[in-house]
Amino acid sequence: MHVILSVVITALFGLVPYLAFAEGDDEGPLGAHAEMLQVGIVGDVMAHGLAQAITRQLEKSDKPNIELNNFAKGSSGFVRDDYYDWNEALPPILAAHKLDYILVFMGSNDRQSIRLKGKSYKKKTPIWREEYIHRINQFLDSIKLAGVQVIWLGQPISRGKSFANDMALYNEIYRQQVESHEGVFFDVWDLFAYEDGKYTDTGPDVSGQMRILRAQNGIHFTRRGYDKLAFQVLNLIAAAESGEDDGLKAVDQGELVEAERYDLDASENSDIIIVERLEEAAQGQNSFISVGNKIFGPESERSVVIDVGKAQAALPKGTEMTPLWKKVLEDGEVIDPEFGRSDDFSWPRN
């Protein structure tokens, strides 16, 4: 499998020193090029935030060498194609714009059931996964057919454990499909995590100052967070354009990834979830293997296995497995206020 460009993302800035964003930079962010690079960006509201940040970075240069085309659509993804179908929308975009690169940044809206031929399938079940991968491959096929270089941004770590687990699994799906299409998967997970791999809402910004980089919901970014991501994306494009990418070949060695294993029963209602972070010993260990109605992922001696179905069945009726404070503070669930409480704004009051 030939991969045009593979990238290791570290927490250190200056890994790719090809870009200068100082005011008055006569060369522009990609040096002296005769033609403007045409870069498109597709995705959800996070892609829109990234597009605004890239625009801010380019405005710092007197002679920018990139023209950004923003095609992001808020609340979109690959699951709800009834709301916005990217596989229907993308070919006309590619036909109307001669792009050199296309940035893809979406997935945070895909934590829901998928509809196929009038039936609904829960997220991460075998049929859900098969259809999800099919839609992604169809999307990537259109890009490859148009001769455009794709750079797919992985989802960042998020504060809620359940949300982060899903995004890490989706990232592995994206990585495998993008690389199979000779594209670039840009892993941004560790850019916004502590050294131990845990979530943090603060970190060094573009100038190296410690700032708040994540929004209050623990999913999106602040303006400074988007600026940091935009800086790295433009560095990546600059490295690709310079041809000096020999130091960016090693991938997946010692990288921390989140993985889950699904052991579905006949009714597809219960699963066994591995929630521990795994350290890969070598490239390729994170492949998912599908056998029958079961999907197996990487295992680890350190992994904690939770049989959700059996554990729930063993509890008395009405008992919650997850404490309420965890649902609110970690998973971001909104709890309806009780009648008469200070946060109950229903009307009339009686």
N, C-alpha and C positions, 0 to 999 in steps of 0.2 A: 504494500500500500504506500503510495507516494504522497507525502504531505509537503505542500509548498513551503510552509513555514510553521514551526512548532515553537511554543513560547513557554518559558518558565517565569511565572510572576513571583517576585520576592517582595519583601517589605521595604527594600532599599530603593531609594530614588537614584536616578542617574545610571540605571542599568544600560540604557540605550542613549548615549550622549549625542544624538544627532539633531536635537531640537532646541531651539532657543526662542523664548517667548518674550524677551526683553523689549521694552518700547523702543521703536526706531530701528529694529533689526532689518537691515537692508536686504538681507538674503531671503527673508521669509522663512516660515517654519520648515520647509523642505529644501532649502538652498535655492540656487539660481536655476529654475526650470523654465523652459520656454512656454510650456502650456500648463494650464490649470488642471490639477487633478480633480476629477468629478467623483465625489463621494456621496453615496446615499445612505440614509439611515431609516430602518423600519423597526416597528415594535410598538410597545405600549407607552404609558405615561412616563416610564423610566427612560425609554428611548428619547422621548420628547425633551426630558430634562437634560439628557446627555447632549442632544443636538444644540440646545441653548448654551451649554457650557463650551462645546466645541466652537460655536460662533464667538463666544467671548474670548476664547484663546486666540482665534484667528484675527480678531479685531485688534489685538495687541501688536500685530505685525503690520508694518507699512506696506509690505508686498506679500500678502498671503498667497500660497501656491495651491490652496484647496478651495473648491467651491462646494459647499455643503448643500445637499438636497434633503429636506426633512419630510419624510412620508409617514411619520409615526401616527398611530391612531390610539388614543386613550382607551383603556379597558379592553383592548383586543388581545388575542392570543390564538392558539391552535385548537382549543377545545370548543369555544363558542363561535363556530363558523356561521351560525345563524345570525349573530350580531355583526361580525365582520369576517369575511372569508379571505384570508391572506393569499391562498392559492388561486383565488379568482382575481384578486386585486393586483398581485405582483406582476404577472406577465405584461399588462398594459404599461405599468410603471417602467419596466425594463425596456420596453419597446420605444417609449417616448423619451427616455433619457439615456444617453451613452455614458454609463458609469464605469469608472475604473475599479472602485471598491464599493461594497455594500456592507454596512454595519447592521447586525441583527441583535436586538436587545429586548427579549420578552420571555415570558414564562410564568411570571408571578400571578397571572390571572387564571392559570390552568389547573388549579387545585379543585377541580369539580368534575362531576360526571360528564361523560361524553355521549352524545347521541349518534346512533348509527342505524340507518334504515328503520327509524321510528322507535327504536329501543334505546334505553338509557343504561350505561355501564359505569359502575363506580370507578373512581380514579385508582390507577395502579393495578387493576385486575388485568389478566392476560389480554382480553379483547380490547380493553382501554389502551393498554400499552401498544398493542399491535396497530391499532388505528392511529394513535398519536404519532408513532414512528412513521407510519405511512404518510401522514400529512406533512411531517417535517421533511421526509425524503422528496415528496412532490415539490415542496417549496425550494429545496436545494437543487433539484433537477432543473427548475426554471432558471435559477441563477447561473448554474454551470452552462446551460444551453446558451445563455446570453453572453458567455465569456467574461463574466464579472468575478473578480476576486472577493470571496466572502470572508468577513471577520465576524465570528459569532461570539458575543460576550456572554460568558457564563453568569448565572445569577449570583449575587453576593450573599455572604452569610447574613442571616437575619436573627433577630432577638428571640423570637418564639421557637422553641425546640421542634415542635411538629412542623412548622413552616420551613425551618432550616433543613430538616430531614428530607422533606419533599423536594426542595430546591436542589439539594445535593444529588438526589437521585436523578432529577431532570437534567442536571448538568452532565451526568455521565451519559445519558441518552444523547444529548446535544453533541458532546465531544465525539462519540463514536460515529454518529451520522455525518457530522461536518468533516471529520478527517477522512471518512470513506469517500467524500466528494472532493477531496484534495483542497479543502478549505482550512481556515485557521480558527481554532478554538482558543479564545483569549480568557484564561481562567483568572478571575478577579477576586476569588474567595479570600485569599490571604491578604489582599490589599486592605481589607477592612476588618481584620481580625487581630486579636492579641497574638503574641508569639506562641502561646499554648493552643491556638486554634479556636479560642472562645470569642463570642461576639463582644464588640465594643462600639460605642457610638462616638468615640473620640479617636483621634489619631493625627499624624502629621499631614498638613495640607501641602499644596504645591510648593510653598516657600519653606516647608519644614517645621512650621509652627503647629503646636498641638491645638486642634480645633474640634468642634462638634461636626462630624461628617455625616451622621445619619439622622433621619427625621424622627419625630416622636413616635411614630408607629413601628419603628424598628425594622422597616422594610425599605422605604425610599431613602433618598439622600438629601442632605442640605445643599445649598448652593456651593459651599466649599467642597462637599463630597463629590458632587458632579464635576466640579473643576478638576479635582484630583484624577478622576476617572478619564476625563477628556484629555488631560495631559498625557496619560499613559497610552491612550488610544492613538493620539497623534504621534507619539514616539514610535509606536509599533508600525504605523504607516510609513514614517520616515525611515525606519530600519529596513522595511521591505523595499522601498524605493532606492535606497542607497546600495542595496545588494550586499551589504556588510553584515550579514546575519549569522556568521559562522559560530558565534558564541551563544546562539539561541537554539541549539539543536536538541539538547537533552530535555526530555519530558517525563513526568510521572515517576521519577526516581526519588523515593523518600517523601513524596508529596502526601499531605493529609487529605483524605477524602471522606465523605460521609456515604455510607452504603446501607442498603436495607435488603433483607431476604424475605420473600413472600412464599408462604406455604399455605395455599388456599385449600379449604375443604370443598366438598362437592357443591355446597350452596354458595361458595365464594363470599362468605360473610365474615370469616375470621382469617387472620394472618399472623404469622410470627415475624416480629420486627426486630432487627438488629440495629440498635441505636448508638452503639459505641463508634467513636471515630477510629478509622483503621489506617495504619501506616503501611503503604505498599512497599514490598521488597523489590519489585521490578516492574517494568512497563508491561501492561497487558493483563495484570491480575484483576483489574476491575471490570472485566467483561461479564455480562449477564448471559446466562444460558437458559434457554426455555426448553422444558421437557414436558410434553403433554399440557396439563393445565397448571403447571408449576413453574415459577421463575426463581432461579437460584442466583445469588450474588456472592461476592467474596465473604469469607468468614474469617474470624480471628479468635485466638485463644482469649483475648481480652474482652470479647463481645458479650454484651448482656442480652439474653434472649427473653422476650416477654411474649407469652401466648395470650393475646388479647381476648380471644373468644372464651377460652377456658377460665381465665381469671375473672372475667365479667360474670360468667355463669355461676362461679363459686360464691359470689357475693350475694348477700341478702337483697331482695327486691328493693329498688329505690336507692341503693348505695351507689355513690359516684366513685369511679376509680381515680379520677383526677380531681384534686382539691380545687375549689372555686378560685382561689387566689392565683393558682397556676394558669387556669383557663384565661383569666383576665390579664394578668401581668406578663405571662410568657407567650400565650397563644393569641392574645389580642382580641378575645371574644367580647362582645358587647352584651352585658346582662340587663334584661329589662328591669326597670325600677319597680319596687313594690308600691302598691297603692298607698297614698298618704305620706310616703317618705319625702324628704326634702328635694330629692332629684326627680320626683314624679311631677311632670308638668302637664299631665292630662287635664282636660276640661270637658264638662264641668267637674268641680272638685268633689261633688257628692252624687 
